[in-house]
């Protein structure tokens, strides 16, 4: 693995790790009863994750140009599979860090409630004291919680499958559109712009089906209609469906790239 590919993989991993840990903010909101603040924190992290995804484009585009120039275009598919594998690994790590994340976010919510400054919160997190706090909050998943995953999930399989599909499309969107440009170099620019269609559909799917379900469940926890343990299990299952989505992205990469390549001819 060369340095350029390593940078792309690290950036991809960071994006997916942040996106996975963002779910822990919802658990922290339920525990602290600061629902609005936890949603704001969740939205900030999701915005950072999904916006950062667009920064992958220039790195990947440059790699395609270099591969074409040096005659190594056939290796691009393997490169993209490695990038997707880094996303899967990051989501798996993020799931393991959910217990740590919910404790960190609970502390962050309390700090923000006191000081009312996002800048101070960020600086505090990056300070030696903040880094020490993060180390102190490290917790592995509880064996009791792992055994309880077989109990009621809180959401149906339809929601989990929809989240899996949406996460797969978001993960593969930029990569497939750029690879489509390699497959159809005559309309390379057109193909690269079609990633917005894929990501836009996935984002609508998330905000129309997934987020309302979690929002309703959050209200139910606050009002005492469901337990916090059920809500935690739901978040873990949603995270698992995100993990499955990154695996599905491997399957969708080539078909999506070919579809985008074909569509580019008729846009």
Secondary structure as UniProt FT lines:
FT   HELIX           3..32
FT   HELIX           35..70
FT   HELIX           73..75
FT   HELIX           76..96
FT   HELIX           98..115
FT   HELIX           118..126
FT   HELIX           128..136
FT   HELIX           143..147
FT   HELIX           148..150
FT   HELIX           157..183
FT   HELIX           185..187
FT   HELIX           188..193
FT   HELIX           195..205
FT   HELIX           206..210
FT   HELIX           211..222
FT   TURN            223..224
FT   HELIX           228..263
FT   TURN            264..266
//
